[in-house]
Amino acid sequence: MQFAVVVSLLLLSCLVSTAQDVELHTLKSNLQYRLAKGDLPKLSFGIETPDNVEVIAGGDQLLKTCLADSATWEQDPLLLRLAHADAVSIQSCRENRSPSMHVIFRQAANEPLEVWVNLDGHGSQTSRSRMAHLGESLYHKLTFRSNDQDLMFQNLERSFSTPLGISPARPIPFTLHQRFALFTTKTLTQVQPYAATLVSSAFLELFSPTRVWGQGTDEFTNHVFASFTKRLVTYGLQSSAAAALHEDLRYKPSLSTNLWRRSGHALLGTLVIATPRGNDIAFANIVAAVGSAAIINYSHPGQEIPDHQRTWTVAGENFLGFAEANLWNEFKPDVKHFLRSKVLRRP
């Protein structure tokens, strides 16, 4: 349990501390750029917060437009307004495009209409996009960051020439065949999974304090069987969850040359995935880490005695495995170049 807590805190600290570049565009400037298209009522803005901008003029006309134009605007039902304060007394509208202008209206008794607006990379909340909306919201809460407004501006530019309801930032297709090939690469068809299994099993045999695994050859065999089974279950769950949630977990290397930025980028990718709309929580990794831990503890492959108290420890080990894989993918070209040029003396 302590191990899992340490791993989780390290990953969370990485999420919070990874440096964020200075942005050229702000939420207010992007909203002004969106209004420049001329298809919405004129608005005047007031206070800007990291998440919203206050509308001080034009909000009444915008509310009428939102309620009357169902082709352009989608109204959030009460269930989807629960993330906001005063969920019962507010109205919430989103454009049926991506990026989407998201407007919150609040009318208190004997008080003027309050209007706050922001930009959402996911558009209106459909049955397919709600997990993405949830992932974006959790990312903001865990990292204390708002949307990347430079990326939002780029998507706004593309959206001006894109039909209503079509996302201007379509992800590169990731077919089921490609997903299966990625799964087999992580488990069966490369040398690395087998080498990692043997090394970790040898380490556990040397330093494991318990004898529930047997002794000598039996202990090593049980560790190998358990380690490889956990790898198959973990990456099987990861691939299945990613396909169901339409997540693309292919590793995307950092473009930085700074060691710490590259390391932070790799660790960030353990819990966060980059999408054309911005960063979201990697739900597939969470499902795989925790689900695999529960399955392994229930079936305890290779163990003579079950230990059902280790679920969260195993989940922490799974997250650590994801982090190690990302770090290897990030620095593998450098390691290969070093070995080839410095050790083997090849050009």
C-alpha positions in Angstrom: 0.0 0.0 0.0 2.8 2.4 0.9 4.5 1.7 -2.4 1.4 2.5 -4.4 0.9 5.8 -2.5 4.5 6.8 -3.3 4.2 6.0 -7.0 0.9 7.9 -7.2 2.3 11.0 -5.4 5.3 11.0 -7.7 3.2 10.8 -10.8 0.8 13.5 -9.5 3.7 15.8 -8.6 4.9 15.4 -12.2 1.5 16.4 -13.5 1.5 19.5 -11.5 5.1 20.6 -11.8 5.8 19.9 -15.5 6.6 23.3 -17.0 3.9 24.9 -19.3 5.1 27.2 -22.0 4.0 30.8 -22.1 0.9 31.0 -24.4 0.5 33.6 -27.1 -3.3 33.5 -27.0 -5.7 33.8 -24.0 -9.2 32.7 -23.4 -10.5 36.2 -23.9 -8.6 36.8 -27.2 -9.8 33.5 -28.5 -13.4 34.3 -27.7 -13.0 37.6 -29.4 -11.6 35.8 -32.4 -14.5 33.4 -32.4 -17.0 36.3 -32.3 -15.2 37.9 -35.3 -16.8 35.3 -37.5 -20.0 37.4 -37.2 -22.6 34.6 -36.7 -23.2 35.3 -33.0 -24.6 38.3 -31.1 -22.0 41.0 -30.2 -20.6 40.5 -26.7 -18.6 42.7 -24.3 -16.3 41.0 -21.8 -15.4 41.8 -18.2 -13.4 39.8 -15.7 -11.3 36.9 -17.0 -10.5 33.9 -14.8 -8.4 30.8 -15.9 -11.7 29.0 -16.7 -14.2 31.6 -17.8 -14.7 35.2 -19.0 -17.6 37.3 -17.8 -20.0 38.8 -20.3 -21.1 42.3 -19.3 -23.1 43.1 -22.5 -25.0 41.1 -25.0 -25.8 38.1 -22.7 -29.6 38.5 -23.0 -29.4 38.3 -26.8 -27.1 35.3 -26.6 -29.5 33.5 -24.3 -32.3 34.0 -26.8 -30.2 32.7 -29.5 -29.2 29.6 -27.5 -32.8 28.8 -26.6 -34.1 29.4 -30.2 -31.4 27.8 -32.4 -31.3 24.1 -31.6 -29.2 23.4 -34.8 -26.4 25.5 -33.5 -26.8 25.1 -29.7 -27.2 22.2 -27.3 -28.6 22.8 -23.9 -27.1 20.8 -21.0 -29.6 18.8 -18.9 -29.5 19.0 -15.1 -27.2 15.9 -14.8 -24.5 17.6 -16.9 -24.8 20.8 -14.9 -24.0 19.2 -11.6 -20.3 20.1 -12.0 -21.2 23.8 -11.6 -22.3 25.6 -8.6 -26.0 26.4 -8.4 -26.7 23.7 -10.9 -30.5 24.0 -10.6 -30.6 27.7 -11.1 -28.3 28.0 -14.1 -28.7 27.3 -17.8 -25.8 25.9 -19.8 -25.5 25.9 -23.6 -22.8 24.6 -25.9 -22.2 25.1 -29.6 -22.6 22.0 -31.8 -19.1 22.4 -33.1 -15.5 21.9 -31.9 -14.1 24.1 -30.5 -17.4 24.9 -28.8 -18.4 28.1 -27.1 -19.8 27.0 -23.7 -22.1 29.6 -22.0 -23.4 29.6 -18.5 -26.4 31.8 -17.7 -27.5 32.5 -14.1 -30.7 34.5 -13.3 -31.2 35.2 -9.6 -34.4 36.9 -8.3 -34.4 40.7 -8.7 -30.8 40.6 -10.1 -29.4 41.1 -13.6 -28.6 38.1 -15.8 -25.1 36.8 -15.1 -23.3 35.2 -18.1 -19.9 33.4 -18.2 -18.4 31.9 -21.3 -15.5 29.7 -22.1 -14.2 27.5 -25.0 -14.4 23.7 -24.9 -12.4 21.6 -27.3 -14.9 18.7 -27.3 -18.1 20.5 -28.5 -21.5 19.6 -27.1 -21.8 16.6 -24.8 -22.8 13.6 -26.8 -22.9 10.0 -25.6 -19.6 9.4 -27.3 -17.8 12.6 -26.0 -18.9 12.5 -22.4 -15.9 10.5 -21.3 -13.6 12.9 -23.1 -15.4 15.8 -21.3 -14.9 14.0 -18.0 -11.2 13.3 -18.8 -10.6 17.0 -19.6 -12.3 18.1 -16.4 -10.3 15.7 -14.2 -7.1 16.8 -16.0 -7.8 20.4 -15.1 -8.6 19.6 -11.4 -5.5 17.3 -11.0 -3.0 19.6 -12.7 -4.5 23.0 -11.9 -4.2 23.9 -15.5 -6.7 25.3 -18.0 -7.0 24.5 -21.7 -4.0 25.2 -24.1 -5.3 28.4 -25.7 -2.6 28.3 -28.5 -4.0 24.9 -29.5 -7.5 26.2 -29.1 -6.7 29.1 -31.5 -5.4 26.7 -34.1 -8.5 24.6 -33.9 -10.7 27.8 -34.1 -8.9 28.8 -37.3 -9.7 25.4 -38.9 -13.3 25.4 -37.6 -14.1 28.5 -39.6 -13.9 26.4 -42.8 -15.5 23.3 -41.3 -19.2 22.4 -41.5 -21.2 22.6 -38.3 -21.0 19.5 -36.1 -17.6 18.4 -37.6 -14.5 18.5 -35.5 -11.7 20.4 -37.3 -9.0 18.5 -35.5 -9.6 14.8 -36.4 -7.3 12.3 -34.9 -5.2 10.0 -37.0 -7.2 6.8 -37.5 -6.1 4.0 -35.2 -7.6 0.7 -36.4 -8.4 -2.4 -34.4 -5.6 -4.2 -36.4 -3.1 -1.5 -35.3 -4.3 -1.7 -31.7 -3.8 -5.5 -31.7 -0.3 -5.0 -33.2 0.6 -2.6 -30.5 -0.7 -5.1 -27.8 1.4 -7.9 -29.3 4.5 -5.6 -29.4 4.1 -4.9 -25.7 3.6 -8.6 -24.8 4.6 -11.2 -27.4 6.5 -10.2 -30.5 9.4 -8.3 -29.2 12.4 -9.3 -27.1 11.9 -6.5 -24.5 8.8 -8.0 -22.7 10.6 -11.4 -22.2 13.8 -9.7 -21.1 11.9 -7.4 -18.6 10.0 -10.5 -17.2 13.3 -12.4 -16.6 15.1 -9.4 -15.1 12.2 -8.5 -12.7 11.7 -12.2 -11.7 15.4 -12.5 -10.9 15.3 -9.3 -8.9 12.2 -10.5 -6.9 13.8 -13.9 -6.3 16.8 -12.2 -4.7 15.0 -9.6 -2.7 11.5 -10.9 -2.0 11.1 -11.5 1.7 8.3 -14.0 1.4 8.5 -17.8 0.7 5.0 -18.2 -0.7 6.6 -18.5 -4.1 8.6 -21.6 -3.2 12.4 -21.8 -3.2 15.1 -22.1 -5.8 14.0 -23.0 -9.3 10.3 -23.2 -8.3 10.4 -19.7 -6.9 12.0 -18.3 -10.1 9.5 -20.2 -12.3 6.6 -18.9 -10.3 7.9 -15.3 -10.5 8.3 -15.6 -14.3 4.8 -17.1 -14.7 3.2 -14.4 -12.5 5.1 -11.5 -14.1 4.3 -12.6 -17.7 0.7 -13.3 -16.8 0.3 -9.8 -15.2 1.8 -8.3 -18.4 -0.7 -10.1 -20.6 -3.7 -9.1 -18.4 -2.5 -5.5 -17.9 -1.9 -4.7 -21.5 -5.0 -6.7 -22.6 -7.2 -4.6 -20.4 -5.3 -1.4 -21.5 -5.9 -2.2 -25.2 -9.6 -3.1 -24.7 -10.3 -0.1 -22.6 -8.5 2.2 -25.0 -10.5 0.8 -28.0 -13.8 1.2 -26.1 -13.0 4.8 -25.0 -11.4 5.7 -28.4 -8.1 6.6 -26.8 -4.9 6.5 -28.7 -2.1 5.4 -26.3 0.7 5.3 -28.9 3.6 7.1 -27.3 4.3 10.6 -28.8 7.9 11.6 -28.1 8.7 15.1 -26.7 10.1 17.7 -29.1 12.3 19.2 -26.4 16.0 18.7 -26.1 16.0 19.3 -22.3 16.5 16.2 -20.2 14.1 17.2 -17.4 11.3 18.3 -19.8 11.6 15.0 -21.7 11.5 13.0 -18.5 8.5 15.0 -17.3 6.8 14.5 -20.7 7.2 10.8 -20.4 5.9 10.6 -16.9 3.0 12.9 -17.7 2.0 10.4 -20.4 1.4 7.8 -17.8 -1.9 9.5 -16.7 -2.5 12.0 -19.5 -3.0 11.6 -23.3 -2.5 14.4 -25.8 -5.5 14.8 -28.2 -6.0 17.2 -31.1 -8.3 19.2 -28.7 -5.9 19.2 -25.7 -4.9 16.9 -22.8 -7.3 14.4 -21.3 -6.9 11.8 -18.5 -5.8 8.4 -19.8 -8.7 6.3 -18.4 -7.5 3.2 -20.2 -4.2 3.2 -18.1 -6.2 3.6 -14.9 -8.6 0.8 -15.8 -5.7 -1.4 -16.8 -3.6 -0.7 -13.7 -6.4 -1.2 -11.1 -8.3 -3.9 -13.1 -5.2 -6.0 -13.6 -4.2 -5.7 -9.9 -7.7 -7.0 -8.9 -7.6 -9.9 -11.4 -4.0 -10.9 -10.4 -4.9 -10.8 -6.7 -8.0 -12.9 -7.3 -6.2 -15.6 -9.4 -2.7 -15.2 -7.8 -0.8 -16.9 -10.7 2.4 -18.6 -9.5 1.6 -18.1 -5.8 1.0 -21.0 -3.4 -0.9 -18.7 -1.0 -3.2 -15.9 -2.1 -2.6 -12.4 -0.8 -5.6 -10.3 -1.4 -4.2 -7.2 0.5 -1.8 -6.3 -2.4 -4.3 -4.9 -4.9 -3.2 -1.3 -4.5 0.4 -2.2 -4.3 0.1 -4.1 -7.6 -1.8 -1.2 -9.1 1.1 1.1 -8.2 3.6 -1.3 -9.7 1.5 -1.3 -12.9 1.6 2.5 -13.1 5.4 2.4 -12.5 5.6 -0.1 -15.4 3.7 2.4 -17.7 6.1 5.1 -16.6 9.2 3.0 -17.3 7.8 2.1 -20.7 7.3 5.7 -21.6 10.8 6.7 -20.4 12.2 3.9 -22.5 10.3 5.0 -25.6 11.4 8.6 -25.0 15.1 7.9 -24.6 15.5 4.7 -26.7 16.9 6.6 -29.7 19.5 8.2 -27.6 20.5 4.9 -25.9 20.8 3.3 -29.4 22.8 6.2 -30.7 25.2 6.1 -27.7 25.7 2.3 -28.0 26.3 2.5 -31.7 28.7 5.5 -31.7 30.5 5.2 -28.4 30.5 1.5 -27.6 30.4 -0.2 -31.0 32.2 2.7 -32.7 29.9 2.6 -35.7 29.0 5.7 -37.6 
